[in-house]
Amino acid sequence: MDYYHDEKMQELFELLKQPKSLDEIDLSVNFIKNLLLKIIATYGSIQVNRIHEITGLHVDILEECLKEMEKDELCAPTGGGFLFPSVTYTIKKQGRKQADKLLRENPYMGMAPVSYDSYFEIMGRQLEGRFPIRIPQEVIDKAFSDVVGNESAKKTLIEGAIGGKGLFIYGPPGTGKTFITSKMSDLLPPLVIPRYVEFSEQVIQFYDPDFHRVCPEQPEDPRWVKIYAPFVFTGSELTSEKLETRFDPNKGVYETSPIIKANGGVLLIDDLGRQKEDHNALLNRLIVPLENKKDMIYVKGSPIIVHTHFIPAFSTNLDITIMDEAHLRRAPLHVHLEQPSVDEIVEVFRRNLESMGEEYDPEVLERFARVYRPMAEGGEGLQPTFAHARDIAQIAQAVRIRKGEDRLTLETMEEALQQHVLIALQRRFTPMLFERIIRRKA
């Protein structure tokens, strides 16, 4: 689909051809040689083809560097076939001494980074004029295919994605705030990011497999990776320290913060107001990255500018007034999620069962619905949430497996309902509340 690989992306792929010589690559010869020396020293003996797999560097570049390193008495070939990729290299005494010093200063060994200048240029090309965007209807349909109800919320998320506007989403617990917000990034076009960036001989990690989903088509240069627009979320564990880029001495890289990982996508601050730190202090830290679409990080004390072109989303179970006007201006859209209807929660329950491959008796869905129907209609009158639908489906599956049954029965469903702590609590207190209301009316 053109939306995922449009003309602009195709032009980027043409730019990101794999460099095949030292004249073409954007890294210094010294940085490459140091990287190779650390790898050879760590492995003891290693084949050129394996070095290529680790670094992503073209074999011709490896040959240029390794031949020079041979002349400098840092390493030596010890065997292999006729073709250069099959040659095995080992470290020499002088190389070992130099490598030990390099490893103490910076232990990084992995994919070769791209230069900071290349990163800034390529990212700038992609983010310039990113909004407003036209989102194809088929993309919208796919993004919300597993979202039941919430039509008003969907419209707001679509409008936010079109214009790149942030939003504030609030409502009772279990109404699916995190789930539906995660769909916003599926509406955005993909982008290409570097796996690692080199700045002043230091390595900064940009690609994070926990948050970045890889697209099927990839640039020829393996140092770059095409990803779907990221959805990065953080919740009550968020602190000011976690919003900063930090050096990991074990890996030898600077690990970027959620602010940078969310570039090109959506950053959700979940459970706002539940953090140990004052939420206003955390939100104040976001103002500059949101306003300028760029942030400043420090690498060995030197400041550098990085792109932070993300859509902010804030969710809470608390009142919207916990945010002041300055913060709300950065998230001008709002979504209020109300408790789902009985029909909606039953539909989500059914989808969860089917996604887990569960077969069930017809009475199971009706029994689940009766938990949430009003008492006047013969139900238990409990408060429905989408979280209940997911949890009860998983508990019912566990009960079925424990009992050795082939399908969910009404009896199994009853046991699952008894096991759910929130349903048990509501069952305990709802009758008491109901009696209190009757006494007041009397």
C-alpha positions as a printed Julia matrix, in Angstrom:
442×3 Matrix{Float64}:
   0.0     0.0    0.0
   1.34    3.46  -0.95
   0.48    4.81   2.5
   3.1     2.55   4.05
   5.68    2.94   1.29
   4.91    6.16  -0.53
   7.03    8.15  -2.96
   8.84    9.97  -0.15
   9.78    6.66   1.47
  10.99    5.26  -1.85
  13.26    8.3   -2.27
  14.68    7.67   1.21
  15.41    4.07   0.31
  17.4     5.32  -2.69
  19.46    7.51  -0.35
  20.02    4.68   2.12
  21.99    2.37  -0.15
  24.64    0.41   1.7
  28.04    2.17   1.53
  30.7    -0.06  -0.04
  33.87    1.94   0.54
  35.43    4.17   3.17
  34.83    7.13   0.86
  31.09    6.44   0.84
  30.46    5.73   4.51
  29.62    8.51   6.97
  31.86    7.16   9.77
  35.52    7.89  10.41
  38.08    5.21   9.57
  39.36    5.4   13.14
  35.93    4.62  14.61
  35.46    1.62  12.3
  38.92    0.2   13.04
  38.37    0.55  16.78
  35.05   -1.26  16.5
  36.62   -4.1   14.52
  39.55   -4.38  16.92
  37.25   -4.73  19.94
  35.27   -7.46  18.18
  38.35   -9.46  17.11
  39.89   -9.14  20.58
  36.69  -10.31  22.29
  36.19  -13.32  20.02
  39.89  -14.22  19.83
  39.44  -15.59  16.31
  36.56  -14.6   14.09
  35.59  -14.98  10.44
  35.11  -11.86   8.31
  31.6   -12.95   7.41
  30.71  -13.01  11.13
  32.13   -9.5   11.58
  29.9    -8.42   8.69
  26.85   -9.91  10.44
  27.67   -8.11  13.7
  28.5    -4.68  12.27
  26.39   -4.52   9.1
  29.42   -3.1    7.29
  29.99   -4.11   3.67
  32.72   -6.71   3.15
  34.68   -4.3    0.93
  34.9    -1.8    3.81
  35.96   -4.58   6.17
  38.67   -5.63   3.72
  40.02   -2.07   3.44
  40.19   -1.67   7.21
  41.48   -5.14   8.11
  44.28   -4.96   5.54
  45.44   -1.68   7.09
  45.14   -3.18  10.58
  47.3    -6.1    9.41
  50.04   -3.65   8.37
  49.83   -1.98  11.78
  50.4    -5.38  13.47
  47.03   -5.25  15.23
  45.56   -8.45  13.79
  46.44  -11.23  11.38
  44.63  -13.69   9.08
  44.94  -17.28  10.28
  43.06  -19.21   7.64
  40.02  -19.37   5.44
  39.06  -19.91   1.85
  39.77  -18.08  -1.37
  37.0   -15.51  -0.82
  37.68  -12.75   1.71
  34.45  -13.24   3.76
  35.71  -16.72   4.69
  39.03  -15.47   6.07
  39.51  -15.8    9.83
  41.27  -13.06  11.78
  42.93  -13.25  15.17
  44.24  -10.54  17.48
  47.97   -9.83  17.85
  49.81   -8.7   20.96
  49.82   -5.01  20.05
  46.19   -5.2   19.02
  45.26   -6.86  22.31
  46.86   -4.09  24.29
  45.05   -1.42  22.28
  41.75   -3.3   22.38
  41.87   -3.66  26.18
  42.21    0.1   26.49
  39.32    0.69  24.06
  37.08   -1.79  25.86
  37.69   -0.1   29.2
  36.74    3.26  27.7
  33.74    1.98  25.75
  32.7    -1.7   25.57
  30.24   -1.21  22.68
  30.42   -3.95  20.05
  27.57   -4.29  17.62
  25.92   -2.79  14.58
  27.92    0.1   13.18
  26.13    3.4   13.92
  25.31    6.18  11.48
  26.79    9.62  11.93
  24.86   12.25  13.84
  24.7    14.46  10.71
  23.16   11.62   8.67
  20.59   10.96  11.38
  19.58   14.59  11.64
  19.26   15.04   7.87
  17.3    11.84   7.16
  14.97   12.35  10.1
  14.39   15.97   9.14
  13.39   14.94   5.6
  10.75   12.59   6.98
   9.25   14.87   9.63
   9.05   18.05   7.57
   5.43   18.61   6.6
   4.32   15.36   8.25
   0.99   16.88   9.23
  -1.75   17.16   8.17
  -1.97   13.73   6.6
  -4.66   11.94   4.63
  -5.37    8.57   6.18
  -6.92    5.99   3.82
 -10.2     4.51   5.03
  -8.75    0.99   4.89
  -6.0     2.07   7.31
  -8.63    3.46   9.69
 -10.74    0.31   9.45
  -7.74   -1.91  10.15
  -6.56    0.2   13.11
  -9.94    0.0   14.86
 -10.94   -3.5   13.75
 -10.76   -4.86  17.31
 -12.27   -1.83  19.07
 -15.9    -2.26  20.11
 -18.04    0.87  20.39
 -16.46    4.2   21.37
 -17.34    5.82  18.04
 -16.85    9.35  19.36
 -13.4     8.44  20.72
 -12.41    6.95  17.37
 -13.3    10.17  15.55
 -11.21   12.22  17.96
  -8.21    9.89  17.59
  -8.48   10.07  13.79
  -8.61   13.86  13.88
  -5.62   13.95  16.24
  -3.62   11.72  13.92
  -4.53   13.82  10.87
  -3.38   17.05  12.48
  -0.69   15.71  14.81
  -2.56   17.05  17.85
  -2.22   15.69  21.36
  -5.11   14.52  23.48
  -6.24   14.01  27.05
  -8.22   10.81  27.63
 -10.05   10.21  30.89
 -12.78    8.09  32.44
 -13.38    5.29  34.97
 -10.9     2.4   35.33
 -11.28   -0.49  32.89
 -12.87    1.51  30.08
  -9.98    0.83  27.68
  -8.11    4.15  27.74
  -4.69    2.65  27.09
  -6.02    0.15  24.56
  -7.84    2.63  22.36
  -5.04    5.23  22.55
  -2.57    2.62  21.28
  -4.57    2.5   18.04
  -3.64    6.1   17.24
  -0.11    5.16  16.18
  -1.56    2.63  13.71
  -3.09    5.58  11.85
   0.3     7.25  11.28
   2.69    6.51   8.4
   5.93    4.58   9.05
   9.4     6.09   9.22
  13.07    5.1    9.0
  15.26    5.46  12.07
  18.92    4.6   12.78
  19.62    1.67  15.03
  22.54    3.57  16.55
  24.02    7.05  16.11
  27.67    8.04  16.56
  28.54   11.4   18.06
  32.08   12.28  19.06
  33.08    8.58  19.1
  30.15    7.77  21.44
  27.2     5.55  20.52
  23.54    6.45  21.11
  20.89    3.74  20.8
  17.72    4.84  18.99
  16.07    1.56  17.98
  14.25   -0.23  20.81
  12.56   -3.55  19.9
  10.24   -3.17  22.9
   8.52   -0.21  21.24
   9.55   -0.24  17.57
   7.81   -2.66  15.19
   9.82   -3.51  12.07
   8.21   -3.15   8.63
   8.55   -5.92   5.99
  10.56   -3.76   3.56
  13.93   -2.53   4.8
  16.65   -0.15   3.49
  19.71   -1.7    1.89
  21.92   -0.18   4.58
  21.24   -2.39   7.66
  22.26    0.42   9.99
  18.83    1.92   9.3
  15.51    0.28  10.09
  12.05    1.07   8.77
   9.47    0.91  11.54
   5.75    1.47  11.95
   4.94    4.68  13.81
   5.78    3.83  17.44
   3.45    3.75  20.4
   5.5     4.42  23.53
   3.83    4.38  26.92
   4.89    4.93  30.48
   2.78    5.03  33.61
   2.97    5.48  37.34
   6.63    4.39  37.33
   7.62    7.52  35.38
  10.2     9.82  36.97
  12.12   12.85  35.78
  15.24   10.69  35.53
  13.52    8.34  33.08
  12.79   11.27  30.77
  16.53   11.77  30.26
  19.05    9.94  28.07
  21.39    7.87  30.25
  24.68    6.08  29.66
  24.75    2.32  30.2
  28.36    1.45  31.06
  27.75   -2.28  30.55
  26.59   -1.9   26.95
  28.65    1.2   26.2
  25.69    3.1   24.74
  23.55    6.07  25.63
  19.98    4.82  26.01
  17.39    7.28  24.78
  14.33    8.31  26.79
  10.66    7.67  25.91
  10.55   11.22  24.51
  13.0    10.26  21.76
  11.76    6.69  21.21
   8.28    8.07  20.48
   9.58   10.27  17.64
   7.24    9.95  14.67
   4.55    8.28  16.75
   2.56    8.6   19.98
   3.8     9.02  23.55
   1.24    8.05  26.19
   1.71    9.16  29.79
  -0.64    6.72  31.49
  -2.14    7.0   34.98
  -1.32   10.7   35.16
  -1.38   11.9   38.76
  -0.35    8.5   40.15
   3.4     9.09  39.82
   5.57    9.5   42.91
   6.8    12.84  41.59
   4.55   15.83  41.1
   2.89   15.32  37.72
   3.25   19.03  36.92
   7.04   18.71  37.14
   6.94   15.79  34.71
   4.66   17.66  32.33
   6.87   20.75  32.48
   9.77   18.57  31.28
   7.75   17.81  28.13
   6.97   21.41  27.17
  10.17   22.12  25.22
  10.16   18.83  23.24
   6.48   19.38  22.43
   6.86   23.02  21.47
  10.05   22.72  19.39
   9.7    19.11  18.2
  13.32   18.77  19.32
  15.11   18.11  22.6
  18.64   18.46  23.9
  20.61   15.55  25.31
  24.14   15.43  26.68
  26.8    13.04  25.45
  29.95   13.18  27.58
  28.9    16.66  28.62
  28.38   17.89  25.06
  24.85   19.02  24.13
  23.27   17.69  20.94
  19.83   18.22  19.41
  17.55   15.25  18.68
  14.12   15.03  17.04
  11.04   14.62  19.28
   8.21   14.88  16.78
   5.6    12.85  18.68
   1.89   13.2   19.48
   1.36   13.43  23.26
  -1.46   11.56  24.96
  -2.3    11.75  28.65
  -4.69    9.4   30.41
  -6.05    9.38  33.93
  -8.82    8.01  36.12
  -8.77   11.34  37.97
 -10.45   14.62  37.07
  -9.2    16.5   34.0
  -8.54   19.55  36.19
  -5.3    17.92  37.42
  -3.71   19.48  34.29
  -3.27   23.22  34.08
  -3.96   25.3   30.97
  -0.33   25.38  29.81
  -0.3    21.58  29.58
  -3.76   21.29  28.07
  -2.67   23.57  25.21
  -0.19   20.86  24.19
  -3.03   18.3   24.18
  -6.03   20.3   22.94
  -8.26   17.3   22.13
 -10.1    15.35  24.8
 -11.75   11.96  24.96
 -14.06   10.95  27.77
 -14.68    7.21  27.95
 -17.79    6.09  29.77
 -18.59    2.63  31.04
 -19.46    0.31  28.15
 -22.93   -1.05  27.58
 -23.78   -4.66  28.39
 -23.88   -5.54  24.69
 -20.43   -4.02  24.13
 -18.79   -5.88  27.0
 -20.38   -9.16  25.91
 -19.02   -8.63  22.4
 -15.51   -8.02  23.77
 -15.84  -11.13  25.94
 -16.86  -13.18  22.89
 -13.93  -11.84  20.85
 -11.49  -12.69  23.65
 -12.77  -16.27  23.83
 -12.52  -16.72  20.08
  -9.05  -15.15  19.87
  -7.91  -17.75  22.43
  -9.49  -20.53  20.38
 -12.06  -21.35  23.06
 -15.22  -23.28  22.23
 -18.15  -22.57  24.52
 -21.79  -23.43  25.18
 -24.29  -20.75  24.06
 -25.38  -20.19  27.68
 -21.92  -18.89  28.59
 -22.41  -15.52  26.84
 -25.85  -15.08  28.36
 -24.5   -15.86  31.85
 -21.75  -13.29  31.4
 -24.3   -10.68  30.25
 -26.53  -11.33  33.28
 -23.7   -10.24  35.61
 -24.04   -6.68  34.3
 -27.73   -6.37  33.48
 -29.77   -4.2   35.88
 -31.4    -5.97  38.8
 -34.76   -4.87  37.47
 -34.08   -7.01  34.38
 -33.01  -10.05  36.38
 -29.3    -9.27  36.37
 -26.78   -8.67  39.14
 -26.35   -4.98  38.34
 -22.54   -4.97  38.49
 -20.51   -2.24  36.75
 -19.24   -3.43  33.34
 -15.67   -2.75  32.18
 -13.72   -3.99  29.17
 -11.03   -5.2   31.57
 -13.56   -7.63  33.09
 -14.24   -9.11  29.65
 -10.55   -9.86  29.09
  -9.88  -11.16  32.61
 -12.94  -13.39  32.85
 -12.16  -14.96  29.45
  -8.63  -15.8   30.61
  -9.79  -17.1   34.0
 -12.5   -19.23  32.36
  -9.9   -20.76  30.06
  -7.68  -21.6   33.05
 -10.61  -23.19  34.92
 -11.51  -25.25  31.84
  -7.95  -26.52  31.45
  -7.71  -27.36  35.16
 -10.92  -29.38  34.93
  -9.74  -31.17  31.79
 -12.76  -30.11  29.72
 -12.86  -29.55  25.95
 -15.14  -26.51  25.97
 -16.43  -23.83  28.32
 -19.62  -24.84  30.07
 -22.05  -22.87  32.23
 -20.59  -24.55  35.33
 -17.06  -23.54  34.33
 -18.27  -19.99  33.75
 -19.77  -19.82  37.23
 -16.46  -20.88  38.76
 -14.58  -18.26  36.72
 -16.92  -15.5   37.91
 -16.41  -16.55  41.52
 -12.63  -16.31  41.09
 -12.55  -12.68  39.84
 -11.7   -10.39  42.77
 -13.48   -7.25  41.49
 -16.67   -9.15  40.71
 -16.52  -10.76  44.15
 -16.16   -7.35  45.8
 -19.01   -5.82  43.76
 -21.24   -8.78  44.56
 -20.52   -8.24  48.23
 -21.21   -4.53  48.34
 -23.86   -4.02  45.62
 -26.71   -5.64  47.63
 -25.78   -3.48  50.63
 -25.88   -0.37  48.43
 -29.18   -1.48  46.91
 -30.74   -1.94  50.37
 -29.47    1.51  51.43
 -31.13    3.14  48.41
 -34.44    1.36  49.17
 -34.34    2.53  52.81
 -33.71    6.14  51.69
 -36.71    6.04  49.33
 -38.85    4.59  52.1
